[in-house]
Amino acid sequence: MSKYLTLAETSELIGKSKETLRRWDREGKLSAVREPMSNYRVYKREQVESLFSDFVDFKILETEQNYVEPDNQYSVLELFAGAGGLAVGLEKAGLKCVALNEIDKWACETLRKNRPNWKVFEGDIKSFSFTEYHNKIDVVTGGFPCQAFSYAGKKLGLNDARGTLFYEFARVVKEVNPPICIGENVRGLLSHENGKTLQGMISILDEIGYNVVPYQVLKAVNYKVPQKRERLILVGIRKDITIKYEYPKPNKKTYNLSDALKKGELFDSDVPNSMGVKYPKSKKDVLDLVPQKGYWRDLPLDIQKQFMGQSFYLGGGKTGMARRIGWDEPCLTLTCSPAQKQTERCHPEETRPFTVREYARIQTFPDNWEFAGSMAQQYKQIGNAVPVNLGKEVGYSIVKFLNQYYSLSKPK
């Protein structure tokens, strides 16, 4: 094991940004030194481990790091980009977003506001051709919505999927011809149309020249995200490539709501103040009675019946209803509207939904990532996003794959 750590390695190891480390270096809190062989500024591993041993278990970290440096400048074309959760995560992993497509005008405004250099194709994906990027992009990504197909034959082909957004995803992959493509979706895709929809997607990718890696459902809570959110990941590798793709390894440490909203390992400061919706008085009066980590079953019986209505007599736990999140647990999956019935995510101490910036923190967006549009539009964009840290860990797995691919395919 090397005696020295690069800036990027130190940042990843202790969960602090590179900017913070540079500031500490200037202030003399954690000083970098010149590495004898390369003359680069590096950190002494021994010093880093001794300073941070109280709150970082380095033995665990050594077994779970997905971090890898890109050997080249790798490019991404992102479809159905939303407010940029996946794109920012991939950027943090060292990938360069060349172009993005999104139909929602407020999400497009968000992308432009934060990254003026990104090329944003605003509008329906059906109206754009991406042939200009043929053989010029390393990875095409996209969170296409889950839609039923028409099954013309026994084996679903590309033409049978016409009219669906997965067809458009596959069309663009075919036009661009990247070494790897990555689709992401909700876990429900597994059971959609009894699994036929997913099998159809796999056969379409096969038809356009991509082998699909066995799909996985990644739990965001295992990838430095303080939220119980799951995403199904579908990875296609171009058939002329024999390199194996490996999913990012899950992290042994899980983060909770306190890590999201307070200064600590995930963020350098407490969550900034921001606007947020309020509960109507009738709902606030009920939620005032719910303890931390409690839900509707913690209410007096008469209030349970009144609040739940017909749902009271139906089966199932319905644990998201009248739910107050605890500081020491990850948040439940955020929804697009924080005050809607049946998916309450109440603040631990104050009887209110999470604010816009609290929402963004739970999705691991950086505090300087601004959202455009009305408050409702901002909540919707954040609630629909791929958590940034999950995107970053998936990004590392893509970088690792591309490093291997290009090291083998260099001209001899």
Summary of the structure (lengths in Angstrom):
residues: 412
radius of gyration: 22.8
end to end distance: 31.2
largest distance: 77.3
contacts: 1306
relative contact order: 0.14
helix: 39%
strand: 14%
